Amino acid sequence: MGGSHHYSTEAQPKKDQDLDEIKTNRVPLHYRDQCAHLLIPLNKCRRETFYMPESCGHERHTFEQCQHIMYEQRVAMKKEMKAKEAAAAATSAAAM
C-alpha cells in the first residue's frame, strides 16, 4: 500500500479562528473546530463546481489532513492522560 503522502503546512489546525468569517460563511456548528478555516475555501470550491467529485481535490485533501492531525493530537493527549492516571495510581498504591 503506502503512497507518496506529502506534509502540507496549510493543513495545520488553528486555535484562533476568525469567528465572524466562520459565521458569515455559515459553517455548521459541528464543523467549527480548529480546521474550520480550511472548510470555508473547500465549500466555496464545491459550490462553484456544483460538487463535482473530481474537483477541489487539493482543498479536500488539506481539510482531511487537518482533521487527521487533530485526531492524532487527541490520541496523544489521551495517552498522556492515561499515563498520568497510572502514575498517580501507582504512587497512591505505594503509599498504602
PABAZA-774163 format. One line per 10 residues: number of its first residue (from 1); their letters; for each residue x, y, z of N, C-alpha, C, O. Coordinates in Angstrom, 2 decimals. Layout:
N
NUM) A) X:Y:Z:X:Y:Z:X:Y:Z:X:Y:Z | ...
REM end
This chain:
96
1) MGGSHHYSTE) 0.84:-1.17:0.00:0.00:0.00:0.00:0.89:1.24:0.00:1.60:1.50:-0.97 | 0.85:1.98:1.05:1.70:3.16:1.12:1.27:4.23:0.15:0.11:4.27:-0.27 | 2.15:5.06:-0.19:1.84:6.15:-1.10:2.80:7.29:-0.83:3.56:7.28:0.14 | 2.74:8.24:-1.67:3.65:9.38:-1.52:2.89:10.53:-0.88:2.55:11.51:-1.54 | 2.62:10.39:0.43:1.96:11.48:1.13:2.96:12.58:1.37:4.13:12.33:1.69 | 2.50:13.78:1.20:3.36:14.92:1.48:2.78:15.69:2.64:1.57:15.70:2.87 | 3.65:16.32:3.36:3.24:17.11:4.52:2.92:18.51:4.04:3.74:19.15:3.39 | 1.73:18.98:4.36:1.31:20.30:3.95:1.27:21.23:5.16:0.63:20.92:6.17 | 1.95:22.35:5.06:1.91:23.31:6.16:0.56:24.01:6.23:0.22:24.58:7.26 | -0.21:23.97:5.15:-1.54:24.58:5.15:-2.50:23.82:6.06:-3.47:24.39:6.55
11) AQPKKDQDLD) -2.24:22.55:6.30:-3.18:21.68:7.00:-3.05:21.75:8.51:-3.60:20.89:9.21 | -2.35:22.72:9.03:-2.18:22.81:10.47:-3.44:23.36:11.14:-3.98:24.37:10.69 | -3.91:22.71:12.20:-5.06:23.23:12.94:-4.73:24.59:13.56:-3.61:24.82:14.03 | -5.71:25.48:13.56:-5.54:26.81:14.14:-6.48:26.95:15.33:-7.68:26.69:15.21 | -5.94:27.35:16.46:-6.78:27.53:17.64:-7.53:28.84:17.60:-8.66:28.92:18.08 | -6.92:29.87:17.05:-7.58:31.17:16.99:-8.20:31.37:15.60:-7.52:31.74:14.65 | -9.50:31.12:15.53:-10.23:31.22:14.28:-10.91:32.59:14.20:-11.19:33.21:15.22 | -11.18:33.03:12.98:-11.95:34.25:12.77:-13.43:33.88:12.83:-13.99:33.41:11.84 | -14.04:34.07:13.98:-15.42:33.64:14.17:-16.40:34.37:13.27:-17.41:33.80:12.85 | -16.12:35.64:12.97:-17.00:36.39:12.08:-17.00:35.79:10.68:-18.05:35.69:10.04
21) EIKTNRVPLH) -15.83:35.40:10.21:-15.73:34.77:8.90:-16.45:33.42:8.89:-17.10:33.07:7.90 | -16.33:32.68:9.97:-17.00:31.38:10.07:-18.51:31.57:10.05:-19.22:30.81:9.39 | -19.01:32.57:10.78:-20.45:32.84:10.79:-20.93:33.34:9.43:-21.98:32.92:8.95 | -20.16:34.22:8.82:-20.53:34.76:7.52:-20.64:33.66:6.47:-21.54:33.70:5.62 | -19.75:32.68:6.52:-19.76:31.59:5.56:-20.66:30.43:5.98:-20.68:29.39:5.34 | -21.40:30.62:7.07:-22.39:29.67:7.56:-21.83:28.26:7.71:-22.42:27.28:7.24 | -20.70:28.18:8.37:-20.11:26.87:8.67:-20.97:26.23:9.76:-21.20:26.86:10.80 | -21.45:25.00:9.56:-22.28:24.35:10.58:-21.53:24.22:11.91:-20.31:24.09:11.94 | -22.29:24.25:13.00:-21.68:24.22:14.33:-20.78:23.02:14.54:-19.72:23.15:15.16 | -21.16:21.87:14.05:-20.35:20.67:14.29:-19.06:20.65:13.49:-18.23:19.76:13.68
31) YRDQCAHLLI) -18.86:21.61:12.59:-17.60:21.73:11.85:-16.76:22.91:12.34:-15.70:23.18:11.78 | -17.21:23.61:13.34:-16.47:24.78:13.83:-15.40:24.35:14.81:-15.46:24.65:16.01 | -14.42:23.65:14.30:-13.30:23.20:15.11:-12.05:23.93:14.66:-12.13:25.01:14.07 | -10.90:23.36:14.91:-9.64:24.02:14.57:-9.31:23.93:13.09:-8.30:24.48:12.64 | -10.15:23.24:12.31:-9.94:23.13:10.86:-10.99:23.90:10.06:-11.06:23.76:8.84 | -11.79:24.70:10.72:-12.86:25.43:10.05:-12.31:26.40:9.01:-12.96:26.68:8.01 | -11.11:26.92:9.25:-10.52:27.86:8.30:-10.24:27.19:6.96:-10.11:27.89:5.95 | -10.14:25.87:6.92:-9.91:25.15:5.68:-11.22:24.70:5.03:-11.27:24.44:3.83 | -12.27:24.62:5.82:-13.56:24.21:5.28:-14.20:25.32:4.44:-14.94:25.04:3.50 | -13.92:26.57:4.77:-14.50:27.70:4.04:-14.09:27.68:2.57:-14.97:27.74:1.71
41) PLNKCRRETF) -12.78:27.61:2.23:-12.44:27.56:0.80:-12.90:26.26:0.12:-13.20:26.25:-1.07 | -12.94:25.16:0.89:-13.41:23.90:0.31:-14.88:24.01:-0.07:-15.26:23.61:-1.17 | -15.71:24.54:0.81:-17.13:24.68:0.49:-17.36:25.68:-0.64:-18.27:25.50:-1.45 | -16.54:26.73:-0.69:-16.66:27.69:-1.79:-16.34:27.01:-3.11:-17.06:27.21:-4.09 | -15.28:26.21:-3.15:-14.92:25.48:-4.37:-16.02:24.49:-4.74:-16.35:24.34:-5.92 | -16.57:23.82:-3.75:-17.65:22.86:-4.03:-18.85:23.55:-4.65:-19.44:23.03:-5.60 | -19.22:24.71:-4.12:-20.38:25.42:-4.69:-20.09:25.90:-6.11:-20.96:25.83:-6.98 | -18.87:26.38:-6.34:-18.51:26.89:-7.67:-18.47:25.79:-8.72:-18.73:26.05:-9.90 | -18.15:24.57:-8.31:-18.03:23.47:-9.27:-19.21:22.50:-9.20:-19.16:21.40:-9.75 | -20.29:22.94:-8.52:-21.51:22.12:-8.41:-21.22:20.74:-7.83:-21.79:19.74:-8.26
51) YMPESCGHER) -20.32:20.69:-6.84:-19.99:19.47:-6.11:-19.51:18.33:-7.02:-19.80:17.16:-6.76 | -18.78:18.68:-8.06:-18.21:17.65:-8.92:-17.16:16.88:-8.12:-16.28:17.49:-7.51 | -17.23:15.55:-8.12:-16.34:14.76:-7.26:-14.86:14.93:-7.58:-14.03:14.86:-6.68 | -14.51:15.14:-8.82:-13.10:15.21:-9.19:-12.48:16.60:-8.98:-11.27:16.76:-9.09 | -13.31:17.58:-8.67:-12.77:18.92:-8.46:-12.52:19.15:-6.97:-12.98:18.37:-6.13 | -11.81:20.17:-6.64:-11.50:20.59:-5.27:-10.68:19.55:-4.51:-10.77:19.46:-3.29 | -9.89:18.77:-5.21:-9.12:17.71:-4.57:-8.10:18.23:-3.58:-7.95:17.67:-2.50 | -7.41:19.31:-3.95:-6.38:19.85:-3.05:-7.01:20.38:-1.76:-6.51:20.12:-0.67 | -8.10:21.13:-1.89:-8.77:21.69:-0.73:-9.30:20.58:0.17:-9.19:20.66:1.39 | -9.88:19.55:-0.43:-10.43:18.43:0.35:-9.31:17.69:1.08:-9.44:17.35:2.25
61) HTFEQCQHIM) -8.21:17.45:0.38:-7.08:16.74:0.98:-6.51:17.54:2.15:-6.18:16.97:3.19 | -6.38:18.84:1.98:-5.84:19.69:3.04:-6.75:19.67:4.26:-6.28:19.58:5.39 | -8.07:19.77:4.04:-9.02:19.73:5.14:-8.97:18.38:5.86:-8.96:18.33:7.09 | -8.95:17.30:5.10:-8.92:15.97:5.71:-7.61:15.73:6.45:-7.60:15.06:7.48 | -6.52:16.27:5.94:-5.23:16.13:6.61:-5.26:16.88:7.95:-4.73:16.40:8.95 | -5.88:18.05:7.96:-6.02:18.82:9.20:-6.85:18.03:10.20:-6.50:17.98:11.38 | -7.95:17.43:9.75:-8.78:16.62:10.63:-7.98:15.45:11.21:-8.12:15.12:12.39 | -7.14:14.84:10.40:-6.33:13.72:10.86:-5.29:14.18:11.89:-5.03:13.47:12.86 | -4.70:15.32:11.67:-3.72:15.86:12.63:-4.41:16.12:13.96:-3.84:15.83:15.02 | -5.63:16.66:13.93:-6.37:16.89:15.16:-6.66:15.57:15.87:-6.58:15.49:17.09
71) YEQRVAMKKE) -7.00:14.53:15.10:-7.25:13.21:15.67:-5.98:12.68:16.37:-6.05:12.17:17.49 | -4.85:12.81:15.70:-3.59:12.34:16.30:-3.28:13.11:17.58:-2.76:12.53:18.53 | -3.59:14.39:17.61:-3.35:15.18:18.81:-4.24:14.70:19.96:-3.80:14.62:21.11 | -5.51:14.38:19.65:-6.42:13.89:20.68:-5.95:12.54:21.22:-6.02:12.30:22.43 | -5.48:11.66:20.34:-4.98:10.35:20.77:-3.76:10.52:21.67:-3.66:9.86:22.71 | -2.85:11.39:21.30:-1.65:11.62:22.11:-2.04:12.21:23.47:-1.45:11.83:24.49 | -3.01:13.11:23.49:-3.46:13.70:24.74:-4.10:12.64:25.64:-3.90:12.64:26.85 | -4.87:11.74:25.05:-5.50:10.67:25.81:-4.45:9.73:26.40:-4.56:9.32:27.56 | -3.43:9.37:25.62:-2.35:8.52:26.13:-1.62:9.20:27.29:-1.28:8.55:28.28 | -1.39:10.48:27.16:-0.71:11.24:28.21:-1.56:11.25:29.49:-1.03:11.10:30.59
81) MKAKEAAAAA) -2.87:11.43:29.34:-3.75:11.42:30.50:-3.75:10.06:31.18:-3.72:9.98:32.41 | -3.79:8.99:30.40:-3.77:7.64:30.97:-2.46:7.37:31.70:-2.45:6.74:32.76 | -1.35:7.84:31.14:-0.06:7.64:31.79:0.00:8.39:33.11:0.53:7.86:34.09 | -0.55:9.60:33.16:-0.57:10.37:34.41:-1.46:9.67:35.45:-1.11:9.61:36.62 | -2.61:9.15:35.00:-3.50:8.45:35.92:-2.84:7.19:36.47:-2.98:6.89:37.65 | -2.13:6.45:35.61:-1.43:5.26:36.06:-0.33:5.60:37.05:-0.14:4.89:38.04 | 0.40:6.67:36.78:1.46:7.08:37.70:0.88:7.51:39.04:1.45:7.21:40.09 | -0.24:8.22:39.01:-0.88:8.67:40.25:-1.41:7.46:41.03:-1.30:7.41:42.26 | -1.97:6.49:40.32:-2.47:5.29:40.98:-1.32:4.49:41.59:-1.47:3.93:42.67 | -0.19:4.44:40.90:0.97:3.69:41.41:1.54:4.35:42.66:1.93:3.66:43.60
91) TSAAAM) 1.60:5.68:42.68:2.15:6.36:43.85:1.19:6.27:45.04:1.62:6.19:46.18 | -0.12:6.28:44.76:-1.07:6.16:45.87:-1.08:4.72:46.41:-1.29:4.52:47.60 | -0.87:3.73:45.55:-0.81:2.34:45.99:0.46:2.09:46.77:0.46:1.31:47.72 | 1.55:2.73:46.38:2.82:2.56:47.08:2.79:3.24:48.45:3.50:2.82:49.36 | 1.97:4.27:48.57:1.89:5.00:49.84:1.10:4.22:50.88:1.21:4.50:52.08 | 0.31:3.27:50.45:-0.50:2.50:51.40:0.26:1.43:52.00:-0.26:0.68:52.82
REM end
